[in-house]
Amino acid sequence: MPMTCSNPAWCPCVVGPQTGQMLELGHPLVLRDRYTDAWPQTACGALLLLQDQQGRPLAWALRDADGPVVARVIAAPASAAAELLSVDWFVRRLTQAVQLRRDHVDLEQTDAYRLVNGEGDGLSGLTLDCYAGHLLLQMYGHCWQLHRRALQEAIVRLLAPVSLHEKFRPRQTRGLSREEQQDLCRLVHGQAPPAPLLVQENGLYFQVDLMAGLHSGLFMDQRDNRRDLMRRVAGRRVLNLFAYTGAFSVAAAAAGARQVTSVDLSAAALQQARQNFGHNRLNPKRHAFICADCFEILPQLGQQAERFDLVLMDPPSFSSTAKSRFTTAAGTVSLVRQVLDLLEPGGLLIASSNHQKTDLADYLKLLRRAALDAVAGLRVIHCGGQSGDFPHSVSFPEGRYLKYVVAVKTAMV
């Protein structure tokens, strides 16, 4: 039976040998097991000193709840408990994150980027995004709610944002209504931005809405990959599947693609895609926008003898409709097999996935299976990941979640 911790400032908690080994390797998460079930009862957000079975301190962490993650590491064991989680402590962590981006991330002609990337910046379960001076703080763990005020004060003191929005991300987001999604976000400082808000990325303009729901309308982790796309598309016929609000489509059209066909199941997303074309003085009428399930439209395009020089696919890791259900493991092979039938010989397949549990090696195996089924060859010429403002620690390989593969369609050898 768990005991109650008597120390009001912090609580010692013993971890099992496997967890201890992971902590010594720098892993930032503690998962529930029989050792954590025996911890003293503490509030969510309480400061814990994690120890091995010999009483040796391993890390400082925050107690979390509502899921398999029961604690998030925030500091090395040598840190003084009294200094942790103060406004000054948050300022120091934020300063380190800002400096990393100033020193190592190319943000030329860009004002939409990530300032804090959770575990990659030593703040597990937190992200902080900048949209043209307006900031969006997202919390993926209940543990941070106890420390929101100090964190908000540090952000305002250091970064002086035009506005600061705060959003709590529940562990399960499937099935949330639009109203429930909008209720997740609130303005906590400054003047609210216009809706939509125009931001710049790689010299192009996109509209975002910080209050819209789970997603703002622009996936900034693909910024470097959109820059990569732009050097490959001149004069090509491009098919963009799961186009969402058209960021890749705009990048392709702006870089000289002959025609861009954007496919997405959401009419609202495609309408925003057309608007993003207009924001960049690109005539959407010169391109095609198809509101349909990608799996249903691909056979139709084949029957119409449509062919493309470049096909881009960036599906969600999971989605479901009334007629179909997509998962990365099951859906990628079927999707790529159909795409290869529409791709001209020598054409480019650009396949991307943000599924955290599928690493690059496994993703390439899925592409191989699809190529074998289609009796085609695929020669990989480039592999990318998330942009540099989404750093990950070598001690947390799960943080490298984004796969971006460019492959040339060839004859089967």
N, C-alpha and C positions, 0 to 999 in steps of 0.2 A: 504494500500500500504506500503510495507516494507521501512524503512528509511535506510539511510547510516550511519554507525557508525563513529563518529568523533574521537574516541580515537585510536591512532595508535598502542598502545601496547595490549589492550584487550577491549572486548566489553561486556557490561551487556546485558543479555537476560533473559526474563521472561518465565517460564514454567508453564504449567497448573497444577491444583491440583493433578491429578493422577500421572503425571510425577514427581512432587515434592515429593510425597509420596514414589515413587520408588527410587528416588535419596537418600532420607533419609534412606532407607533400604539398600543402598549400591549398587544399580544396576548401571552398568557402561555405559548403552546406553540410548540415547534419540531418540525416534521415532518421525517421522513427524506427526504433527497434526495442528489444527488451531492456536495454540499458537506459534508454531515454524514458521509457515508461516508468522507471523507478526514480526519476528525478523529483526533487521537492516541488511542490505546487508553487508556481510563480505566475504573475500576470504576463499576458502577451506584451512583448516589448521590454521585458525585464532584462537586465544585464547579467550574463552568465559567465563564469570563469570555467571553461571546459578543462577537465583534468583526466589524466589516464588513471588506471586502477592503482597505481603507486602514489597518486596524489600530485604528480608532476603537471604543472600548468601547460596547456597546449595552445589556447587561444581565448580571446574575448569574443562573445557572441550575443546576439539578441534572441530571446525566446520568441518563436513564431507559432502560429496555430493554423487550423483549418486546412490540413493537408499533410502530405508525407514529409515535408520539410519542417523540422521542429526547432531549428536554430540556424542563424545566419552569422557567419564570422565577420567581425568588423575591425579587429585589431590583433596584433601579436601579443603574446602573454606578458611581455615586458612592459607594456603600456600601463600607465597609472590609471586606475579606475576613475578617479576624480576628474581626469581630463577628458574622458570619453563622452561623446554625445552632447557636449556643450556647443554653443554658437561658434566659439573659436575653433573647436575641433572640426565642425562642419566646414567652416571657412577654409581651413587648411586642406581638407580633402577636396573641396571644390577647386581650390587654387591649383592643386596638382592636376586635376582633370583638365582645367582650362589651359594650363601650360603645355600639357601633352599635345593638345590640338594645335596650339600656336606653333609648336616646334616641328610637328611631324605630319600634319594633315593639310592637304591642298584644298583650301576653301575659296579659291579665286572665283569671283563672280557668283558667290554662293552665300546666302544668308539663312539657309535652313539646314540645320545640322544637329547632331547629338552632342551635348555637353557632358553628360554622365551616362555611362553604360553599365550600370549594375555592378556585377562581379568584376568586370574589366577595369573598373575604376575604384574598387575597394568598397563599394556601397551596394552590397548584395540586395536585390529586390527593388532597387530604385533606378529610374531613368529620368533624365532632364533634357528636354529638347528645346531648341531655339528656332523660332519662326519669325524672322525679321524683327528681332528685339522682344518678341512676346515669348514667354517661357511656359512650357508644359511639364509639370512634375508628375510622374506616374509611380505609384506604389504597388508592387506586386506581392507584398507581404504585409499582413496585419501588424507586424512588429513595429513598423515605422510610424504608425498613427500616434503612438505615445510621445513621439519626438518631433512631431510635425512643426510645432511652433519654433523650436530652435533651428530646424532645417530651413523653414521659410525665412526667418530673420537672416540667416547666413546667406541665402540666395539673394535677397534684396540688398543686403549690405555689400556683397562682393560684386554683383552683376548689374544692379540697378535696372531691372527690366521695365519695359513699358507696362507689361502686365505679367502676372504669375497665375497660372491655372493649376489646379490640383485634381488628379484623377486617381481613384482607386480601381485597380484591375482585379476583379474576382478570378479565382482559379478556374471556374467553369463559366465560359462566356457564351456557349452555344445555347440558343433558345431565348436569349435576352431580346426583348422588344426594343424598337427604336427609342421609345420613351425611357425605358430602363437604362439603355446605353447612355442617353443624354444626361440622365440623373447622376451618372458616375462622375461627372466633371463639374467643377465650380471655380469661379474666380475668387482668388484669395488676396490679390494685391493689384493695385493700379487700374488702368483704364482698359476695358475690354476692347479687343481688336474688331475691326469690321468683319462681317461675315458675308461673303468669303474674304479671306485675307490673301493678298498676292505675295508670294515669296519667290526668290531667285535661286536657281540651281544650275551650275555650269553655264550661266548666261541666259538660261531660259526661264520663263515665268509659269508658275503653277498656283492655282487657288487651293487654299486649305481652310478648314473650319475646326478650330480647337474644341468646340462644344458639340461637334456632330455626333459623337459616339465613340466607339472603340478606336477608330482610325481617323486621322485628320484629313486624308485624301492624298497623301504623298508618302511613299515608303522611302525614307532617306537612306536606308542602308544599301540601296541599289544605286546610289549616285555615281560611284566609280564605274559600275557596270554600264550605266547609261552612257557615260563618256566613252567606254570601250565600244559600245554599239555604234556610236556616231561615226567612228572611223571605218566602219565596215559596210555601211548601207548605201552609199552613193550609187544611184542608178538602179537599185534593186527593188523588186517587188517584195514587200514585207507583210507577213501575217503575224499579228500579235494576239495570242490567245490568253484569256483571263486578263484582259487589258486594263481592267479597273478604271481609273480616271485618266488613263492614256499617257502616263509619263514617258514610257518607252516609245509609244507611238509618236508623241511630239518630238522626242529626241531624234527618231528616225526621219521624220518628215523635215525637220530643221536641218538635218545633215545631208539632205538631197536624195532621199529615197524616191523612186519613181512613183510608187503608190503604197499606202499603208492601209491594211485592212485590220480593224480592231474588233475583237469579238469578246463580249462579256454578257453574262446573264442579267446584269443589273442595268435597266434603262436609265436610272438616275446617274449611275457611274459613267455611262457612255455620254449622257448629256453633259456632264462635267468634263469629259474628255474633249468633246467638241468645243466647249468654252476654253479649255486650255490651249487648243489649236488657235483660237481667236486671240488669246492673250499674247501669242507669239507671232501674230500677223501671218498665220498659216490658214489658208482657206480650207475648212473641213469638207466642203463640197467636192474637193478634188480627191478625197480619200473615202474609204468605206467604213461604216460603223454597223456592226451586226449584233443585235440583241438576241442571243440564243445560247443554249447549252453547247459548250465546245464539242462534247462528244456527239451531239446530234448534228452539228453543222459540218463537221469534217467529212462525213460520207457524202453530204450534199455537194460540198465543194468539189469532191472527187468526181461525182457524177456530172458536174458542170465543166469538167476538164480544167479546173482552175489549177494553176501551178505558181509556185513562189520561189524566189531566190534565197530568201531568209525567213525562217519561222522561229519565233520566240515564244516560249511557253514558261509562264511563271505562276503556276497554280497555287492555291492555298494548300497547306499541309493536310487539311481536312475540309470537305464541304459536302453538302447534301441538298438535293432538290427533290421535287415530287417524283422524278423519274430516275434519278441516278444518285450515286454516292461515290465520292472521290476520296481515296486515301493515297498517300505517297507511294507506299509499297505496291498496292494493287493497281492504282490508276496510271502511274507513270509509264509502265510497259505498254499498256493499251493505247495511251495517248500518243506516245512517240511512234509506235508502229503505224498509226493512222497518219501522223504528220509526215513520216518519211515518204508515203505515197504521193504527197502533194509537193514535195521538195524536189527541185530540179537537180540532176546530177551536178556535183560540184557546189551545190548550194550549202548554206550554213544552217545548222540547227543550233539554237541557243536555248539550253534547258536550265532552268533555275528552280531551286527548292529551298524553303526556309524550315524544313522539318528537322527539328533539333536531334531527334533520335536516329536519323539517317545520316551517316557520315559520308565523306566524299567517295571513299572506296566502295561503299555499298551503293551509292547513287550511280556510280559508273557501271556497276554490275547491272542495275536496272536498265540503263541505256544499252548495254551490250545485249541483254535479252531481247529488247525491242528490235535492235538492228538484225539479230539473227532471225527473229520471226518475220521481219520484212524483207529478208534476203538482201540486205544492203550493208555496206560498210560505213563505219563512222570513225573518223580520225580526229582525235581531240587536239586542238591547236592552242587552247587556252583554258585555264581554270582560275576562277576568281572567287571572291567571298564578299563579306560586307565591307563597307568603306572604313577608312582608318579611324573615324570618329566613333566606331563601334568596336573598340579593342576588346580582346579577350586574353586572359592569363593562360600561360602554358600549363598551369596547375588546374585549369578548368576548361578542358577541351570541349565541353558542351557549349561553351560560349562561341565557338566557331560553328554557327548553325547554318549560315547561308552558303549554298553551292551555286556556282554560275559556270556552266560548261559550254564552250564553243567548239563545235565539231563540224567537219566537212563530210558531206554525204559522198561516198565513193562506191564503186562496184565491189561486190563481195569478192575477196581474194581467196 
